[in-house]
Structure formats: C-alpha cells, structure tokens
Amino acid sequence: MSISGDFWIWVSALLTLAIFSFLYRDNPFYRFAEHVFVGVTNGWAVTFYWHNVLVPFLFNPLFREGQIYYIIPAVAGALYFTRFIPKVSWLVRIPIGLYMGYYVGVSIPATIQAYIVKQAQGTILTPQNFQAWNAGSMGILWSIILLIGVLCTLAYFFFSREHKGALGIASRVGIIFVMIGFGAAFGYTVMARISLLIGRLQFLLGPWLGIIE
C-alpha cells in the first residue's frame, strides 16, 4: 500500500468520495462537488468554444480576412443575449428559429437513414438466410426468430382490429420481443454506469491508495 502524494490525485479522490456520499443522503460535500463539476464544465465549454469555434470560424474570417458576410451569423448569435434584456427579449426567437430549422432539416434525413432505412434493411430476410450452406444451422434459427419477432411486434402495434384469435396470439408474442428489447437496452445502460463505477474504484484503490496496480 502506497498512498499517493500528488496534490491533484488527492483532489480527484476527495471529489469522488464527495459524489459517492450522495448514496447516504444529500449533504454539503455532495453539493460542493456538484457545483465544482458544473462550474468547471461550463468554464471548459466557454474556453473550448472560444478557441475552437468563435476565433477560427468567426472572428478570424470576419476581422482578419475581411469576409464581411460573416457579420450575419455574428449578429444572429449576438441576438441570444437579448434574452437578458426584457424589452427586446423577443428577438431571441430569431436565432432559436434559425437553429431549430437548420437542425431539423439536417437531422431528419440522417435519422430516417439510420433508424428506419438501415433498420429495415437489417430486418429484410432473403432465401439465402434459410439455406444451411450460406447461414449455417444457427443462422437459420436466428433468421426464423428474427422473422417471427418482426411480424409479431408489428402485429402488436396493429390497432385497426381487436387483438383476438391469431392476431391476439401474435400480439402477445410481439410484446415479449418488445420487452426483451427494452430489457437489453436497460441492461446496456446499467453496464455503462457500472463501468464508470469500476473506473472510479480502480482510481481510488490504484493511483490514490496504491492497493492495486
């Protein structure tokens, strides 16, 4: 066991323990660490955007290279600050509207391609999926499960008819597949959080306390 003498490692360790103290209950140590995190994050963000966005992509082209048309995005960005002036606060709607319109126009095609077209392509089965020399026995089994899962899930979301008979059976099977999907997504989220916890524990027991290598 060899406790670190590095000042910043001690700062990191104490802030980590302060965050962990919330597991007991809300307390001043946790609130202090929370405010430090929020303050440092915002300070870093302001510095990052200043040096990596505003200066190279706005101020340099506008003031050093003489590209006057850059005054348009500069004015649009400055309108965000009208939010703090009650008499003209309505002007903030202009940059927000421009941003939302641009973002929606860019994101909708990308979202359709990623979450609809690609998902549909991954779901479409061909005769080759059911041929042992192409897919193998396990490939055939998973192709059948995929086919049943997709059809039954679609049946569950078919609300034009009452879920009775064959449609009712298919919809009940479909909700099982839906719950499996939700469970897998939740399990993935839990695993991601657990990995963060393991990383913090390794830091506390390693670089700080020197118990593990």
SULDAJO-V175975 format. One record per backbone hydrogen bond with DSSP energy under -0.5 kcal/mol. NH is the residue of the N-H (numbers start at 1). CO is the residue of the C=O. If there is no record, write none. Layout:
# SULDAJO-V175975
{{NH | CO} {NH | CO}}
This chain:
# SULDAJO-V175975
{{2 | 209} {4 | 208} {10 | 6} {11 | 7} {12 | 8} {13 | 9} {14 | 10} {15 | 11} {16 | 12} {17 | 13} {18 | 14} {19 | 15} {20 | 16} {21 | 17} {22 | 19} {23 | 20} {24 | 21} {25 | 21} {31 | 27} {32 | 28} {33 | 29} {34 | 30} {35 | 31} {36 | 32} {37 | 33} {38 | 34} {39 | 35} {40 | 36} {41 | 37} {42 | 38} {43 | 39} {44 | 40} {45 | 41} {46 | 42} {47 | 43} {48 | 44} {49 | 45} {50 | 46} {51 | 47} {52 | 48} {53 | 49} {54 | 49} {55 | 50} {57 | 53} {58 | 54} {59 | 54} {60 | 55} {62 | 58} {63 | 59} {64 | 59} {64 | 60} {65 | 60} {67 | 61} {68 | 66} {70 | 67} {71 | 68} {72 | 69} {74 | 70} {75 | 71} {76 | 72} {77 | 73} {78 | 74} {79 | 75} {80 | 77} {81 | 78} {82 | 79} {83 | 80} {84 | 81} {85 | 82} {86 | 84} {88 | 85} {89 | 86} {91 | 88} {92 | 89} {93 | 90} {94 | 91} {95 | 91} {96 | 92} {97 | 93} {98 | 94} {99 | 95} {100 | 96} {101 | 97} {102 | 98} {103 | 99} {104 | 100} {105 | 101} {106 | 102} {107 | 103} {108 | 104} {109 | 105} {110 | 106} {111 | 107} {112 | 108} {113 | 109} {114 | 110} {115 | 111} {116 | 112} {117 | 112} {118 | 113} {120 | 116} {121 | 117} {122 | 118} {123 | 119} {124 | 120} {129 | 126} {130 | 127} {131 | 128} {132 | 130} {134 | 131} {135 | 131} {136 | 131} {136 | 132} {139 | 135} {140 | 136} {141 | 137} {142 | 138} {143 | 139} {144 | 140} {145 | 141} {146 | 142} {147 | 143} {148 | 144} {149 | 145} {150 | 146} {151 | 147} {152 | 148} {153 | 149} {154 | 150} {155 | 151} {156 | 152} {157 | 153} {158 | 155} {159 | 157} {164 | 162} {167 | 164} {168 | 164} {169 | 165} {170 | 166} {171 | 167} {172 | 168} {173 | 169} {174 | 170} {175 | 171} {176 | 172} {177 | 173} {178 | 174} {179 | 175} {180 | 176} {181 | 177} {182 | 178} {183 | 179} {184 | 180} {185 | 181} {186 | 182} {187 | 183} {188 | 184} {189 | 185} {190 | 186} {191 | 187} {192 | 188} {193 | 189} {194 | 190} {195 | 191} {196 | 192} {197 | 193} {198 | 194} {199 | 195} {200 | 196} {201 | 197} {202 | 198} {203 | 199} {204 | 200} {205 | 201} {206 | 202} {208 | 203} {209 | 204} {210 | 206} {211 | 205} {212 | 205}}
